[in-house]
Amino acid sequence: MAMTLRLTEDEQAALRERAEAEGISMQEAARRAVREYVVHGRHRDRVSDAARRVMDVHAEALRRLGE
C-alpha cells in the first residue's frame, strides 16, 4: 500500500542524514522506524498487561506495603 509521508524540513533533513549514515534510502529508514515503533508499542502493551496482572494478584500485599 502506498502512502504519502509529510515531514517538516527538519525531520526530512534528519531522516536524510540518518539514512545516509546507514547507507540506506530514506524510504527504508522510514519503514524501519515504523516497524520499530510497532514492535516497541506491542512490547509496552505486554509489559503494561503483565504489571496489571501482578497488581491484581498481589493487590492485598501491595495495599499493606503502602500503609
C-alpha positions in Angstrom: 0.0 0.0 0.0 1.4 3.4 -0.9 1.1 6.4 1.3 2.5 9.9 1.4 4.5 10.9 4.5 4.7 14.7 5.1 7.7 15.7 7.2 8.9 19.1 8.3 12.1 20.3 6.8 14.0 19.5 10.0 12.5 16.0 10.1 13.4 15.4 6.4 16.9 16.6 6.9 17.4 14.4 10.0 15.9 11.4 8.1 18.2 12.0 5.1 21.2 12.3 7.4 20.4 9.1 9.3 19.7 7.2 6.1 22.9 8.3 4.5 24.9 7.4 7.6 23.4 3.9 7.4 23.8 3.6 3.7 20.1 3.1 3.1 17.3 5.1 1.3 15.1 7.5 3.2 12.2 5.2 2.4 13.9 2.2 4.0 14.9 4.3 7.0 11.2 5.4 7.4 10.0 1.8 7.0 12.5 0.6 9.7 11.3 3.4 12.0 7.6 2.3 11.6 8.5 -1.3 12.3 10.4 -0.3 15.4 7.5 1.9 16.6 5.1 -1.0 16.2 7.4 -3.6 17.9 8.0 -1.2 20.9 4.3 -0.4 21.2 3.5 -4.1 21.3 6.2 -4.6 24.0 4.9 -1.7 26.0 1.4 -3.2 25.9 2.6 -6.6 27.0 4.5 -5.0 29.9 1.5 -3.0 31.0 -0.7 -6.0 30.9 1.7 -8.1 32.9 2.0 -5.3 35.5 -1.8 -5.1 35.8 -2.0 -8.8 36.3 0.7 -8.7 39.1 -1.1 -5.8 40.8 -4.4 -7.6 40.6 -2.9 -10.9 42.0 -1.0 -9.1 44.8 -3.4 -6.2 45.5 -3.7 -7.0 49.2 0.1 -7.3 49.7 0.6 -4.0 47.8 -2.0 -2.3 49.9 -0.4 -3.4 53.1 3.0 -2.3 51.9 1.6 1.1 51.2 0.3 1.6 54.8 
